Amino acid sequence: MTTPSGLSPAQGAAPLLPALLDGLDSALFALDTTGRVTHWNRQAERLLGWPRDDAVGRPGLGGWAVRDCDTTDVHNRLASAARQQPGVRVPQEFPLLRQDGVRLLVRGSAVAYTDADGRPAGVWCAFGEARARQGAERDAALAAALLGDSPWAVLVVDPDLRTVSVNARACAALGLPAADLLGEPVAESFRGGVEELGSALEHALAGQAPDGPVDLWLTPRDADEDAFADPVHAAGGLGEPPRRCLQSGFLRLAATGGRGEGSAPLGVAWLFEDVTRSRQGSQEAARRRFRDSQLARAARAAAECADPLEAAVLHLHFALTGFAEHALLDVRAPATGALVRTAEVPGAFGAPASATRGVPVRYRPGHPAPQALDGGVPVRATGGLGRSGWAVDHRWPKDAEHALCVVLRSGGRSLGVVTFLRAGGRRPFGRDDVAFGEDVALRVAAAVDLSLRGGGA
């Protein structure tokens, strides 16, 4: 029987074995039963500096690859491995000697092998520098820890931005099982914030990851709908998806030994932590400080107004900044009880001369403004997508999409309603917005009450 090249099997295997040995990542040498060196691969040359021609055929390692004082210990270690069953790996750690005289601690495995007849033929030893092996082991341990008990959530994507690994903390943070994440494009795991996440991952793949942690606001794809009512995770709106603020870091993963700028990346590790509570707390505190400042500024400006109704309109002007696009002031006429459009901010009405001399508003049954007036509590409403005529039907500006109606109470009476309107693209009014709207309504109601009683210059 011959090989396709016309060589016998033995002849065909002769050049194959050195090629296989030279292709190993580990350094390797082999000794026969007499201790003579029979194999010495290219990695052993690179690590120790001894050429193969100088190594193969030497009667043992002592005096050249091992210092004389270490020869007995190394010989005994390899002899012990040779006495084991063939194929049994015996971990070894011993010192070798480089050609330049530097002593090098190596770590590897020694394995006994047999000849074609099954008789002991010698021992081979695959090894590497102990420090490099320890570094590789630490890297592997670090990867296992990050994907196991890490205090950070970790998600790994390949160069095509598909999820290839994810730890339990990441699954919990996203509210998604690992089976729904693995193998899928990471963008499909989110309903919002996908562009920002995709851009960060692409920059990391290109070696331009952010220098430090960044905050990403994302909406998981299958987040629990019950979280919509959670004031911590929901932005406080009606029907608004629960967003997560994920403090994120991105690490480009390059192949070992290929850390140059031109090396193809293996993917990106995305490390993140859910900081929604703290970020929303900071935002709410800043919002409260700004709104308190606006209320104080409005009070100082209103104190200079001779006309109490003008003061009421000033309060609405100051309240709109960062809060809403429109404010409508409807005052109940004392004689008929009907709501009269008294002022619009901003609008063409300005400050009329009397709180009861305006345009009567014929609200349809079930309108949020009469509901707030009759119930004595704030009412929120949202038009939503696909309802282009919603604002017009409610007799509001066309761009209005979210509404907050707050009753005006003063002196034990309901004097009217103030309506705040937000345009599309803004979030619906939340609970904190209701509290601010009530603060503004108290000040407006006091001014309207004074106007109805005939106060002013």
FENRA-V684258 format. One record per run of one state. SS is the DSSP state (2 for helix, 1 for strand, 0 for the rest). FROM is the first residue (numbers start at 1). TO is the last residue. If there is no record, write none. Layout:
# FENRA-V684258
ss:SS from:FROM to:TO
ss:SS from:FROM to:TO
This chain:
# FENRA-V684258
ss:0 from:1 to:8
ss:2 from:9 to:22
ss:0 from:23 to:26
ss:1 from:27 to:32
ss:0 from:33 to:36
ss:1 from:37 to:40
ss:0 from:41 to:41
ss:2 from:42 to:48
ss:0 from:49 to:51
ss:2 from:52 to:55
ss:0 from:56 to:61
ss:1 from:62 to:62
ss:0 from:63 to:65
ss:1 from:66 to:66
ss:0 from:67 to:67
ss:2 from:68 to:82
ss:0 from:83 to:89
ss:1 from:90 to:97
ss:0 from:98 to:102
ss:1 from:103 to:114
ss:0 from:115 to:119
ss:1 from:120 to:129
ss:2 from:130 to:146
ss:0 from:147 to:152
ss:1 from:153 to:157
ss:0 from:158 to:161
ss:1 from:162 to:166
ss:0 from:167 to:167
ss:2 from:168 to:174
ss:0 from:175 to:177
ss:2 from:178 to:181
ss:0 from:182 to:184
ss:1 from:185 to:185
ss:2 from:186 to:189
ss:1 from:190 to:192
ss:0 from:193 to:193
ss:2 from:194 to:205
ss:0 from:206 to:213
ss:1 from:214 to:220
ss:0 from:221 to:224
ss:2 from:225 to:229
ss:0 from:230 to:243
ss:1 from:244 to:254
ss:0 from:255 to:264
ss:1 from:265 to:274
ss:0 from:275 to:275
ss:2 from:276 to:302
ss:0 from:303 to:307
ss:2 from:308 to:320
ss:0 from:321 to:325
ss:1 from:326 to:332
ss:0 from:333 to:338
ss:1 from:339 to:345
ss:0 from:346 to:358
ss:1 from:359 to:360
ss:0 from:361 to:367
ss:2 from:368 to:375
ss:0 from:376 to:378
ss:1 from:379 to:382
ss:0 from:383 to:389
ss:2 from:390 to:393
ss:0 from:394 to:399
ss:1 from:400 to:410
ss:0 from:411 to:412
ss:1 from:413 to:423
ss:0 from:424 to:430
ss:2 from:431 to:452
ss:0 from:453 to:457
